Amino acid sequence: MQKPILILGACGQIGTELTMELRARHGGENIIASDIREGSESLMANGPFELLDATNYEAIEDVIMHYEIEEVYLMAAMLSATAEKFPMRAWNLNMNSLFNVLNLAKEGKINKIFWPSSIAVFGPNTPKKNTPQNTIMEPSTVYGISKQSGERWCEYYHKKFGVDVRSIRYPGLISWKTMPGGGTTDYAVEIYHQALKEGKYQCFLSKGTQLPMMYMDDAIRATITLMDTESNNLTVRSSYNLGSMSFAPEQIAQSIQKHMPNFKVEYVPDFRQQIADSWPSSIDDSAARKDWGWKPDFDLGATTNAMLKHLSKALFN
């Protein structure tokens, strides 16, 4: 029998799609969505929803007790670009929400946690190409500092208290279903929207800014696969590197121009350029491949095909 799962931050870019996929797999009634605000019509319609602040320990505990939750996916976070504008709010949300679920697991009130990390944990001194699983990590952003700290606490709680916590360092994520939420890799979603709506795009990163990226379907599949893996197969309890494809803005523009030859891009870097420059250009994810059989399905060409096809329907039908 499927035990109920709680998603904290279910209305965000990843949380929305993760919630829908888990409901498709396990039944809507078994996946409890929650966020500080209500989500999309489809998310609200096909399963239970709780208005919930991820920084409120007692409120989370009440929901866990009420639904007899066993697994929690903590997807609530303030992302890189937004966090630079509100550093203390970002630190409070990103860290206190994690401590809440780690402590609930430590007290035996839940059995398993997923918590997302990010390539933002790496910094300007990290090897940029094929960034190893274990390497120099000196993040230079508020978001990256909170994620690196979170990784250390996850590993500590696992070693010290036996908490079954699992994590992925997400690259930039590309989705047609939900708009991005204030990250440095948001351009890779915006560019498809603007290509279809305007036929042109002003990019906030410069040419040649190579970053690791992933189509959302791959990210959701990776997350659920990791959570379904036997605990004793996992060798990483901080966070797994996860790779798929790497490209610069002009490469994504070229892939769109194969479908829309008149599409134009202007490059006007802003403060996010400095953040992007501190991140890796490609990822070594051999630990994830070895421990739980990770392998991406989508390359840039397949991603562009899917984005233009689905977005065209969503925007114009």
Secondary structure, DSSP 8 states (H G I E B T S, - for coil): ----EEEETTTSHHHHHHHHHHHHHH-GGGEEEEESS---HHHHHSS-EEE--TT-HHHHHHHHHHHT--EEEE-----HHHHHHSHHHHHHHHHHHHHHHHHHHHTTS-SEEE--EEGGG--TTS-STTB-SS------SHHHHHHHHHHHHHHHHHHHH---EE-EEE-EEE-SSS---S-TTTHHHHHHHHHHHTSEEEESS-TT--EEEEEHHHHHHHHHHHHHS-GGG---SS-EE---EEE-HHHHHHHHHTT-TT-EEEE---THHHHHHTS-SSB--HHHHHHH-------HHHHHHHHHHHHHHHHH-
